[in-house]
Amino acid sequence: MTLFYFFAIVAVVASLLVIAQRNPMYSVLLLIASFGALSGLYILLDAPFVAVTQIIVYAGAIMVLFLFVVMLLNAPHEDTGLDTRVHPMLRPGAMRFGAVLAVALVGELVWALTRLNVSGSFPSAPLISVATIGRRLFTDYAFPFEVTSVLILVAMVGAVVMARHDAAPGAKR
């Protein structure tokens, strides 16, 4: 149980620091730490395949993509503009919506904690093999899998186009 609390605290603190950082590079690195802590939680839940997938897919591939985009955009600090005018997300409607979402999260946590067995573990899920997951992923879900890869490629090309510095007026690109 000590490891659970350790990984949970690391995940929560790293996630909070992701949004609190002004330097996007630190935010990306803290997001990788958060994903690592989530992977540790998956190990504690006896889901090693999900844990390894979490590390390979999120911390490995997608975070490298984010890091590449942050470095490509050369954005050392976030420019928030909160000092000069009221930010649109700080309007009362958005604040109420955020409060409703926070209450929903607390309700979900209470529901999940009341579902615990006497042994202190969640009800076990049916066993699914890695071969079954692979077969379903590359047969039944092959199209969504490929669409996701194309979407990531389009996002990367869009980031390159957006980051391209404008040449001097009258010069060809």
N, C-alpha and C positions, 0 to 999 in steps of 0.2 A: 504493500500500500504506500510505502514511502516513495518508491519510484514513480508511482502514479502521480502523487502530489508534486514531485520534482518536475516531471515532464509537463504537467498541467500548468504549473507556475511559469516554467520557461516559455511555454506556448503563449500564455496570456500576456506575460510581460513583453516578449518579443513582438507580439502582434500589436500591442499598444504603442511600443516604441517605433514600429513601422510607420504609423500615422503621425507620430509626434516629431519625427526627424525632418529637418529642413533640407538635408543633403540626400538626394535620391539614391546615391550609391550605398549609403548606410541603410536606407530603407530596404533596398534589395537584399543586402546581406542579412539584415534582421529577419526578413521574410524567409530566407533559406533556413535560418535558425529555428523559426517557428515551424516550418515544414519538417525539420529534423525532430523536433519535440513531438509533433503529431505522429511521426513514424514510430517513435518510442512508445507512444500510447497505443498504437496499433499492435506493436509487439506484445505489450502487456495484455491486450485483448485476444491473444492467440490468433492473430491475423498476419502472419509473416509475409504472405504474398502482397497484401495491401500495403504493408510497411515498405517493402522493397519497391513496389510500384510508386509509392509516394516519393521516395527518394529519387528514383530514376526519372520519373516523368516530371514531377514538379521541381524538385531541387536541382535536378540535372538539366533537363531540356528547357523547360519554360523559364526558369530563372536565368539560365544562360542567355536566352532570348531577351529577357527584360534587361539584363546587364548590358548586352550588346546595344540595345536601343538607348539606354541611358547614356552609355559612353558615346554612341553615335550622335545623340542630340547635344552632347556636351553641356548638360544642364547641371552645374555644380550646386545651385541652391534654388529652392522653390520661391517664386515670386507670388505671394498670396494677395497682396493688395488690400489686406484687412485694415491697414493703418489709415487709409485715406477715405474709404467709404464702407458702408455696410454690405457685407457679403450676402449674395442672394440665398445661400443655404442657411443663413442665420435668421431668416424670417420666422415669425411665430408659427406658421403652418408647418414648416419643415421641422421646427423644434418639437412640436406636438407629435408629428409623425415619428420622429426619432424616439420620443418617450414611449409611444405605443409599441414600437419595435422592441425596445428594451424590456417592457413589461411582458411581451410575448416570449422573449428569450428566457426571462426568469420563469415564466410558466412552463416552458418546455423543459428547463432544467429540473424544476420540481417534479414534473411528470416522469422524467427519466429516472430521477433518484427514487421515486416511489415504486418503480418497476423492479428494483433490486430484489433478488432472492435473499433468503436468510443467510446464505453462504457469502453474500457480498458481491456476487457476480451477476451479470445480465443473463437473460435466458439465452441458451446456445442456439446458434443459427445452423441450418442444415449444412453439412459438409459438401463443399464444391471443390473439385480438383482444378489444378492449374490447366490441365489439358482441356477440361470442359470450358473454362473461361476463354482459352485461346481459340478453340473451335467455334464458339459462339461469336467471338469478336471478329474473326476473319471470315465468317460465313453469313450469319444473320445480321451482323452490325458492320459489315465491311464498308458500305456506303457512308454511314455517319463517321466512321473512322477516317476515311479518305477525305471527306469534306472538312473535317477538323484540321487535317494536315494542310489542305489548301488554304483554309482560313488563316492559319498561322503564317503561311508563306505570304499571303496577301498583306497581312499586318506588318510583316517585316519589310516588304517592298514599299508599303506606304510610309513606314518610318524613315526609310532611306530617302524617299522623295521629299518628305517634309523636312528632313534635316539638311538637305542640300542647300548650301548657302547661295544666295543670289549673287551672280557675277556683277561686275561693274555695269552701269547703264550703257547700253549699246553693244556690249560684248556678247558673243555667242556662248551658249552653254555647251 
